């Protein structure tokens, strides 16, 4: 229930979070909700022409994106590749990670201020590449439906929590600089 609320962008109540450790799906939903929030803040900063906050926000978004890409590459991609259509889905996921890493590399080299059209254009592309709510729902369905729906019982929840723990652990060790060559 909390996972469904998060997929729609609603906050997850604190009491719900305390009841069980994070699962693969809850981690994914939180990552995507944080991305949407950061994008909305960035758009507000751009609209208000608050150039002083742009660089900090761009760096925050880039680090968040790097951590998420690392999770996709190291944890979710191997799981997706085990699915019936895993080779096709895995290739699409890998292509998306590579595209985002290339964009992060470009952003890393640009001056981060609103007067720099190259930066503003790259941030616009980042929003397009991210995918939004549809990507979140698709990834959740791939995880929940493809990996765990055909089996039942407590093992499924345990596996979701184990993968959720792995996702959080990978974020701690994720490189902070774009990994274009590693992603390709």
N, C-alpha and C positions, 0 to 999 in steps of 0.2 A: 504494500500500500504506500509506504513512504517512497519506494523507488518510483512508483507511478507518479506521485506528486512531484518528485524532483525532475522527472522526465518532462513535465509540463512547466518547469521553472519555478514551482512553489517551494518555499523553504521547507526543510525537513525539521520537524519539531525536535527540540533537545531531548525530550523524554524518549523519543523513538531511537535516537542515536545511541543513547545510553543502554538500551536493551540488548543490543548485540554489536559485536565488532563489525567493521566495514567488510562488505563483500565486494567481489569484482564489479558487480553491477552498480552498487552504491558509489564506489570509487569513480567509476566511469561517469555516472550522473553528476557527481560533485565537480569533477574536472570540467565537464561541458557547461554546467551552471556557472562556474567561476569564469570560464572563457566568455560567456555571454555577458556577465556582469562587467568584466574588464572592458569588453568592446563597447558596452553602453556608456561606461565612464569615459572612455577615450572619445567617443562621439560627442559627449557633453562638453569635454574639454576643448575639442576642436571647434564646436559651435560657439563656445564662449571665448574662443581665442586665448585660452590660458596657456600660452607657450611655455611658461615656467614649469608646468607640471608634465609636459609632453614627454620629455626624455625619461623621467622616472617611470612614468606609466608604460612607455614603450619597452623599457628594460624589464619591468615586472611582467608584462605580457609575453615577452620573449622567453623569460625563464620558465614561466608557467607552460608555455607551448613546448619548450625543450623537454621538460619533465614528462609531459603527456606523450610526446613522440617516443621517448625512451620506453615508457610503459607499453605503448603500442608495439614497438619493435621487439622488446625483450619478453613480454608476458603475453599480450593478446594475440600477436601474429602467430606464434607457435600453436596456440589453442585453435585459432580460426583455421589454420592449415589442416587440422585434423577433421574438419567438417566434410560432409559429402561433397560440397562445392568449394572446399577450402583452398584449392589451388587458385581458382579464379578470384575468390574473395581476398585471399592473401596477397595476390598480385596487386589488386586494386588498393588494398590497405598500404602495401609497401610503396606503390606509386604516389599515394597521397602523402605519406611520410617524407618521401624524397622531395616532392614538390614543396612541402612546407619547410623542410630544412634548407632548400635553395633560397626560398623567400627570407628565412631567418638570416641566412648568410648575407643576403643583399641588405637587409635592414641593419645588420651589424655594422656594415661599412658606410652607411649614410649618416649624415648629420640629422639628428632628431629634433627638428623644429618645424613649426607650421609653415614657415616661409620656404621650406625645401620641398619642391614639387615631387622630387624623386621619393622622398620619405612618405609624403601624403599618399602618393600613388601606391607605394608598396604596402602601406597599412590598409588601403582599400582592397588590395588583392588578398591580404591576409584574411580579411573578413570574408571574402568570397570563397577562399579555399577552405576555411574552417568548417563550413557546412551547416552549422546551426542545429535546430531541434530535430530535423529529419535525420541527420547523421547520428545524433544521439539515439533516437528511437531505433534506427537500423542496427547500430552496434549493440544495443541492449537486446534486441530480438535475436541477433546472431549469437550472442553469448547465452542468453537464457534459453532460447528455443533450440539452438544447435548443440549446445554443450550439455545442457542439464535437463531439458524437458522430458526426454524419453526415459529418464531414470527417476526414481522417487526416493523418499526416505531421508534420514538424517545425513547420509553421506553427501548428498547434493549440497546442503547448506554448509557442511564442513568444507567441501571443495570450493564453494564460492568464497568462504572466509579465507581459505588458504590462498587463493588467487588474489583476493583483495589485499592480504598481507604482503604478497609478493609485489603487487603493484605499488604499494606505499614504500616498500624497501627500495625498489628501483628508482623512485623519485629522489631519494636521499643521495644516491650515487650518480645521478644523471649529470653528464657534462653540461656545463653552462654555455659553452660556445656551440654554434651550429655544427652538425655532423653530416655535411653533405655527402662526403665520400663513403662514410659508414652506412648511410641510409640507402645509397644506390645499389 
